[in-house]
Amino acid sequence: MRLSRYFLPVLRETPAEAQIASHRLMLRAGMIKQAGSGIYSWLPLGYRVLRNIERIVHEEQQRAGHIPMLMPTLQSADLWRESGRYDAYGKELLRIRDRHGRDMLYGPTNEELITDIFRAHVFSYKDLPLTLYHIQWKFRDEIRPRFGVMRGREFLMKDGYNFDISKEAALHSYNRHLVSYLRTYERMGLQAIPMRAESGPIGGDTTHEFLVLAETGESGVFYDSAITDLTFGDRAVDYDNVTQCKAILDEFTSRYARTDETHDEQAFLQVPEGRRRVARAIEVGQIFYFGTKYARAMGATVQTADGDNVPVHMGSHGIGVSRLLGAIIEANHDDRGIIWPESLTPFHAGIVNLRQGDDETDAACEALYAALRAKGLDPLYDDRGERAGAKFATMDMIGLPWRITVGPRGVARGVVELTHRRTGKSEDLPAPAAARRLADLYRPGQLNERD
C-alpha cells in the first residue's frame, strides 16, 4: 500500500478525552474515531489489526474442534424471558421495540439464542459433544463508557457455547477452552493469566477470567509471581485428550491467582512472601461452566443411550476481540507510539523514502516495494513529499515491526537500512537481502507465534 493513496488520519496532538495509552495512541495513529459515547468507527489501520486478531481467534478455535457460525445482533425478548434474564439483567441491556410492538434487544451475549438453535436441531447424545462459536458485535449500555475500546458500549466479541451429556464431559470442554485461550493469547504476544473470578449475570460457579497485567487495568488482582514464568510454548495438544487438557489447566491454575472479587487473604498468605503480588489487570476473556441452567429453563434436552431425556450441560466462553486490541497496545508501546507484535501488524514493514522526487531513490523504493509484494508481503510505502522526520514519526506512531529506510547515500552504496521497531537496532543490507530477511521472518512456520 502506498501511503499517498491510503487513508491514515494521524493526529499531531493528543485528544483531551484520551485517558490511557491505548486510547491515546489509537486516536493519534488514525485507527478509530468516536461515533458516539462508547461507540467507535474502525478506520482502515485499526480495522486491519482487528481482522488479524479475529484470524488468530478463528484459527485457534477451529484447531480445538469448535465450529464457527454467526448469530444476529438483535434478539427476541421472549427467549430472554424464558431464561429469566430479561428483567434480571439490568440497565446494561438495551431494550428495543420494533414497529409491530414486539420486544427486542441488542444482544450483549447469546446463551438464549444458541440454546434455542440447539433445542430445534439436536435430540440425541450421539450428536454430542458440540461447541459452536461466532465473532459478532455486542452492545452493553455501560453507564460510564471510557478508555476507548477498553470499555466501550459496542464491542466485537468471540463467544462460544459447548453442549455436553454430563458435567464431567462439560468440564473437559471447559478445560479445552482454557488451553485454546492460552495458545491464542500467546500467539498475540500476550501473557494472559487465568484467574478464578465471579460469574456475574451469565451464571454458574465455575469460571476463570484471563487478565493481562497493566497499570491501567480496571481489575485488582492478587497472584503468585511464579505464574508469570509459565508459557504455553510450542507444545502439541490433543484437544480430545482429557488427561492432557486437565494437566495443562492444573499447571496454569495451581498457583494463586484471583481477581479482587474472589480474593482469599488466608490462601494468599500461603504464597511465599517474596512472590506475593498485588496489581491491576485488563480482562481479555472469560470462560464459564453453568451446568443445566439454560437447558432446564428452555427445554434443551437430548435422549441418552438408555432412552431417557436429560438436559444438556453447557458452558460459554468469550474473548473480547476489540478489547484485546487496546490491551495489546497497553502492553506494547513506548513514548513514540505503538509497537505491534509481528503476528498482528497491519503491514509487514514500512518503506521510508528519504528523498522523494530523486530519480535514483524513487527507483530503489519502487523496486523494493515490488520485491516485497512479490514475496507475498504487504508493505506500507511512505511516498509522500514530507520531511524525513515526519515520516519517521508516522512509522513510529503506527508501530510497524520493521522499517526500511531508503536514501541517496544508501542507494549510492547499494544498501538500505533495516530497523527493528522494538529494539531500535538497525542494519545496512542490499535491498534484495532485506526483502529475503523479511520474507523468511513472515514465512508460515517461521514466525514465532508468541512473537
C-alpha positions as a printed Julia matrix, in Angstrom:
451×3 Matrix{Float64}:
   0.0     0.0    0.0
   1.26    3.48  -0.91
   0.71    5.91   1.94
  -0.12    8.7   -0.54
  -3.2     6.64  -1.53
  -4.12    5.34   1.92
  -6.48    6.82   4.48
  -4.39    7.33   7.61
  -5.55   10.42   9.55
  -2.67   10.64  12.05
  -3.18   13.33  14.72
  -0.36   15.56  15.9
  -1.94   16.34  19.27
  -3.42   14.03  21.9
  -7.22   14.38  22.14
  -8.35   15.64  25.54
 -10.7    12.71  26.14
  -7.93   10.08  25.94
  -7.01    8.98  29.48
  -4.9     5.88  28.86
  -2.13    4.96  26.43
  -4.14    2.64  24.18
  -6.95    5.16  23.68
  -4.49    7.99  23.08
  -2.41    6.02  20.59
  -5.37    4.55  18.71
  -6.74    8.05  18.14
  -3.37    9.55  17.23
  -2.48    6.67  14.88
  -5.73    7.12  12.98
  -7.13    3.71  13.97
 -10.53    4.75  15.35
 -12.88    7.71  15.52
 -15.58    8.13  18.13
 -19.07    7.96  16.64
 -20.92    8.27  19.94
 -20.4     7.61  23.63
 -18.54    4.29  23.82
 -19.07    3.66  20.08
 -16.27    3.85  17.5
 -15.74    3.71  13.77
 -12.82    1.45  12.91
 -10.66    3.26  10.37
  -8.54    1.28   7.87
  -5.43    0.8   10.04
  -7.4    -0.25  13.12
  -9.63   -2.49  11.04
  -6.6    -4.34   9.67
  -5.34   -5.16  13.17
  -8.85   -6.11  14.3
  -9.08   -8.59  11.45
  -5.68  -10.06  12.35
  -6.87  -10.66  15.91
 -10.03  -12.29  14.55
  -7.94  -14.53  12.29
  -5.88  -15.89  15.18
  -9.0   -16.44  17.3
 -10.68  -18.34  14.44
  -7.58  -20.45  13.82
  -7.23  -21.48  17.47
 -10.94  -22.12  17.96
 -11.07  -24.4   14.97
  -7.8   -26.08  15.99
  -9.61  -27.02  19.2
 -12.51  -28.51  17.22
 -15.01  -25.68  17.63
 -17.41  -24.88  14.77
 -17.91  -21.29  13.52
 -21.31  -19.78  12.76
 -22.96  -16.36  13.01
 -25.96  -15.22  15.04
 -27.81  -11.89  14.73
 -27.16   -8.84  16.86
 -30.89   -8.34  17.57
 -32.68  -10.98  19.64
 -36.24  -11.64  20.7
 -37.03  -10.63  24.26
 -39.22  -13.74  24.54
 -36.14  -16.0   24.61
 -34.67  -13.96  27.45
 -37.96  -14.14  29.33
 -37.76  -17.94  29.05
 -34.36  -17.96  30.73
 -35.4   -15.37  33.31
 -32.7   -12.87  32.33
 -34.79  -10.23  30.55
 -35.76   -8.42  33.73
 -32.79   -9.56  35.82
 -30.01   -8.34  33.51
 -30.27   -4.67  34.41
 -29.97   -1.38  32.53
 -26.9    -2.56  30.57
 -29.36   -4.48  28.37
 -30.52   -2.24  25.51
 -34.22   -3.0   25.06
 -35.9    -2.17  21.74
 -39.46   -2.36  20.4
 -39.95   -2.85  16.67
 -42.69   -1.27  14.52
 -45.05   -4.17  15.3
 -44.71   -3.67  19.04
 -42.52   -6.74  19.58
 -39.94   -6.51  22.35
 -36.37   -6.96  21.08
 -32.92   -6.42  22.5
 -29.42   -5.72  21.2
 -27.57   -8.81  22.4
 -24.82   -8.47  24.99
 -24.33  -12.25  24.81
 -26.03  -15.23  23.14
 -26.79  -18.03  25.63
 -30.53  -17.91  24.94
 -30.26  -17.75  21.17
 -27.77  -20.61  20.89
 -29.88  -22.75  23.25
 -32.89  -22.13  21.02
 -30.89  -23.23  17.97
 -29.67  -26.33  19.79
 -33.1   -27.44  21.02
 -34.52  -27.14  17.49
 -31.95  -29.42  15.88
 -30.15  -31.7   18.36
 -32.02  -34.54  20.09
 -29.56  -37.39  20.72
 -26.47  -37.89  22.87
 -24.83  -39.23  19.71
 -24.53  -35.63  18.43
 -22.53  -34.56  21.48
 -20.11  -33.09  22.39
 -20.75  -29.96  20.35
 -19.2   -26.5   20.54
 -20.45  -23.66  18.35
 -18.98  -20.17  18.32
 -19.14  -16.89  16.47
 -17.42  -13.5   16.37
 -20.01  -10.74  16.39
 -20.72   -7.2   17.57
 -22.32   -6.85  21.01
 -23.8    -3.96  22.93
 -23.89   -3.27  26.65
 -25.2     0.11  27.74
 -22.38    0.96  30.14
 -23.21    3.84  32.46
 -19.72    5.3   32.06
 -18.0     4.08  28.88
 -14.35    5.08  28.98
 -10.82    4.19  27.95
 -11.71    3.91  24.26
 -12.22    0.33  23.09
 -11.24   -0.99  26.52
 -14.67   -0.23  27.93
 -16.99    0.75  25.13
 -20.68    0.12  24.71
 -20.38   -1.56  21.31
 -17.66   -4.2   21.03
 -16.59   -7.19  18.96
 -16.56  -10.47  20.85
 -15.96  -14.13  20.22
 -18.45  -16.18  22.2
 -18.59  -19.94  22.09
 -21.04  -22.42  23.64
 -20.46  -26.06  24.46
 -23.15  -28.72  24.83
 -22.32  -31.96  26.64
 -24.13  -35.0   28.01
 -22.7   -34.76  31.54
 -20.92  -32.48  33.95
 -17.72  -34.48  33.51
 -17.84  -34.03  29.73
 -18.68  -30.32  30.08
 -15.72  -29.75  32.38
 -13.48  -31.27  29.72
 -14.93  -28.73  27.28
 -14.11  -26.07  29.87
 -10.51  -27.29  30.11
 -10.24  -27.49  26.33
 -11.29  -23.85  26.07
  -8.81  -22.76  28.7
  -5.99  -24.46  26.82
  -7.03  -22.95  23.48
  -7.19  -19.49  25.06
  -3.66  -19.8   26.44
  -2.39  -20.58  22.96
  -4.47  -17.75  21.43
  -3.12  -15.06  23.73
   0.49  -16.18  23.42
   0.24  -16.01  19.63
  -0.67  -12.35  20.09
   2.38  -11.67  22.21
   0.4   -11.51  25.46
   0.68  -13.35  28.73
  -2.93  -13.63  29.86
  -3.16  -15.14  33.35
  -6.22  -17.32  34.1
  -7.72  -16.21  37.42
 -10.67  -17.52  39.38
 -13.48  -15.0   39.12
 -17.17  -14.26  39.67
 -19.66  -15.41  37.03
 -21.96  -12.36  37.13
 -25.23  -12.48  35.14
 -24.04  -15.43  32.99
 -24.47  -17.8   35.93
 -22.68  -20.87  37.23
 -19.98  -21.35  39.85
 -17.01  -22.43  37.7
 -15.33  -19.6   35.84
 -11.92  -18.12  35.06
 -11.08  -14.71  33.69
  -7.98  -14.13  31.56
  -6.2   -10.97  32.61
  -3.23   -9.04  31.22
  -1.2    -7.16  33.81
  -1.3    -3.4   33.21
  -1.24   -0.31  35.4
  -4.35    0.99  33.63
  -6.33   -2.2   34.28
  -9.75   -1.92  35.86
  -9.46   -5.14  37.88
  -7.47   -5.53  41.07
  -5.62   -8.86  41.14
  -3.67  -10.92  43.64
  -1.27  -13.54  42.34
   1.84  -15.64  42.83
   4.59  -14.08  40.68
   5.76  -17.58  39.69
   2.75  -17.8   37.41
   4.27  -15.17  35.11
   7.11  -17.59  34.32
   4.7   -20.04  32.68
   4.47  -20.16  28.89
   2.42  -22.37  26.62
   5.28  -22.65  24.17
   5.19  -24.94  21.17
   3.68  -27.94  22.94
   1.38  -30.1   20.85
  -2.1   -30.59  22.24
  -4.62  -33.33  21.57
  -7.82  -31.5   22.49
  -9.72  -34.77  22.77
  -7.26  -36.0   25.41
  -8.99  -35.39  28.75
  -5.88  -36.1   30.81
  -3.61  -33.78  28.82
  -6.05  -30.84  28.85
  -6.63  -31.28  32.59
  -2.88  -31.38  33.23
  -2.33  -28.12  31.32
  -5.21  -26.46  33.2
  -3.77  -27.6   36.51
  -0.34  -26.26  35.56
  -1.72  -22.79  34.85
  -4.24  -22.59  37.7
  -2.43  -24.36  40.55
  -0.63  -21.19  41.7
  -2.62  -18.49  43.46
  -4.25  -16.04  41.03
  -7.52  -14.31  41.87
  -9.45  -11.21  40.94
 -10.3    -8.86  43.79
 -13.85  -10.26  43.77
 -12.68  -13.76  44.74
  -9.54  -12.89  46.72
  -8.9   -15.17  49.72
  -6.47  -13.48  52.1
  -5.68  -16.64  54.04
  -4.9   -18.6   50.88
  -2.81  -15.69  49.58
  -0.69  -15.79  52.75
   0.32  -19.34  51.87
   2.25  -17.96  48.87
   5.91  -17.28  49.75
   6.15  -13.63  50.77
   8.65  -12.71  48.05
   6.25  -13.98  45.36
   3.06  -12.25  46.52
   1.91   -9.6   44.06
  -0.96   -7.09  44.1
  -1.54   -5.31  40.8
  -4.02   -4.05  38.22
  -5.01   -6.02  35.13
  -7.15   -5.89  32.0
  -9.73   -8.62  31.41
  -9.48  -10.01  27.86
 -11.64  -13.13  28.13
 -13.68  -15.36  30.41
 -14.87  -18.97  30.38
 -17.88  -20.39  32.26
 -19.42  -23.73  33.11
 -23.01  -23.17  34.2
 -24.42  -26.68  34.03
 -28.05  -27.09  33.02
 -29.22  -23.55  33.89
 -30.34  -22.58  30.39
 -31.16  -26.1   29.24
 -33.69  -26.6   32.05
 -35.23  -23.16  31.62
 -35.6   -23.55  27.85
 -36.15  -27.29  27.42
 -32.87  -28.21  25.7
 -32.71  -31.98  26.21
 -31.2   -35.0   24.48
 -32.02  -38.67  24.62
 -29.45  -40.87  26.36
 -28.42  -44.4   25.34
 -31.0   -45.65  27.87
 -33.78  -43.7   26.21
 -34.08  -41.03  28.91
 -34.37  -37.35  28.04
 -31.93  -35.24  30.04
 -30.99  -31.55  29.97
 -27.62  -30.83  28.38
 -24.73  -29.37  30.32
 -23.46  -26.09  28.9
 -20.74  -23.52  29.16
 -19.97  -20.23  27.45
 -16.58  -18.85  26.55
 -15.79  -15.29  25.5
 -12.81  -13.39  24.1
 -13.05   -9.61  23.83
 -11.7    -9.21  20.28
 -11.92   -5.41  20.07
 -10.94   -5.03  23.73
  -7.86   -7.16  23.04
  -6.56   -4.56  20.63
  -6.46   -2.0   23.42
  -4.84   -4.45  25.82
  -2.16   -5.33  23.26
  -1.27   -1.65  22.86
  -1.15   -1.17  26.64
   1.42   -3.98  26.75
   3.31   -2.9   23.6
   4.11    0.8   23.3
   6.71    3.41  24.15
   6.8     7.2   24.2
   6.95    7.3   20.38
   3.95    5.12  19.67
   2.67    1.57  19.24
   4.91   -1.5   18.82
   2.93   -4.26  17.1
   3.78   -7.92  17.57
   4.63   -9.35  14.16
   1.64  -11.68  14.31
  -0.77   -8.72  14.4
   0.91   -5.92  12.46
  -1.31   -4.12   9.93
   1.59   -4.03   7.43
   4.66   -6.26   7.42
   7.09   -3.36   7.04
   7.26    0.33   6.3
   9.35    1.8    3.5
  10.57    5.36   4.05
  11.79    7.32   1.05
  14.17    9.99   2.35
  14.37   11.92  -0.92
  11.02   11.77  -2.67
  11.46   13.08  -6.22
  15.07   11.92  -6.57
  15.08    9.59  -9.56
  17.5     7.01  -8.16
  15.96    6.94  -4.68
  12.44    6.7   -6.1
  13.51    3.84  -8.39
  15.15    1.97  -5.49
  11.99    2.32  -3.39
   9.78    1.14  -6.24
  12.0    -1.9   -6.8
  11.98   -2.75  -3.1
   8.21   -2.28  -2.87
   7.7    -4.62  -5.83
  10.15   -7.18  -4.41
   8.35   -7.34  -1.07
   4.95   -7.69  -2.72
   6.3   -10.41  -5.0
   7.27  -12.36  -1.87
   3.7   -12.17  -0.56
   4.35   -9.35   1.91
   2.25   -6.23   2.33
   4.48   -3.19   2.92
   3.38    0.38   3.59
   5.41    2.68   1.33
   5.62    6.28   2.58
   5.89    8.0   -0.79
   4.62   11.37   0.45
   6.57   14.55  -0.1
   7.06   15.01   3.66
  10.21   15.7    5.66
  12.17   12.65   6.81
  11.43   13.43  10.45
   7.68   13.45   9.83
   7.91   10.12   8.01
   9.87    8.52  10.86
   7.39    9.89  13.39
   4.48    8.38  11.48
   6.16    4.97  11.27
   6.98    5.03  14.99
   3.42    6.08  15.86
   1.69    3.32  13.88
   4.14    0.74  15.19
   5.11   -1.47  12.25
   7.69   -4.02  13.46
  10.17   -3.26  10.67
  11.17   -0.11   8.79
  13.28    0.02   5.64
  14.85    3.41   5.05
  16.0     4.29   1.54
  18.09    7.39   0.91
  20.54    8.74  -1.7
  23.66    7.81   0.3
  22.49    4.25   0.81
  21.49    3.92  -2.81
  24.96    5.05  -3.85
  26.43    2.29  -1.64
  23.9    -0.29  -2.78
  22.23   -0.71   0.66
  19.08    0.13   2.59
  18.67    0.43   6.36
  16.55   -2.24   8.07
  15.37   -1.17  11.55
  13.57   -3.21  14.19
  10.93   -1.08  15.92
  11.01   -2.89  19.27
  14.78   -2.9   19.82
  15.73    0.08  17.66
  18.6    -1.91  16.13
  19.48   -1.08  12.51
  21.46   -2.91   9.86
  22.58   -1.91   6.37
  21.75   -4.55   3.77
  21.41   -4.77   0.0
  17.72   -4.33  -0.81
  17.27   -7.95  -2.05
  18.77   -9.24   1.22
  16.42   -7.07   3.28
  13.46   -8.4    1.3
  14.63  -12.0    1.83
  15.11  -11.37   5.56
  11.51  -10.19   5.96
  10.13  -12.93   3.72
  11.9   -15.55   5.82
  10.61  -13.99   9.04
   6.98  -13.96   7.93
   7.06  -17.27   6.07
   4.42  -19.67   7.52
   6.0   -21.79  10.21
   8.96  -19.44  10.71
   7.35  -16.56  12.59
   7.5   -17.19  16.32
   3.8   -17.48  17.14
   4.41  -15.93  20.57
   6.43  -13.1   18.96
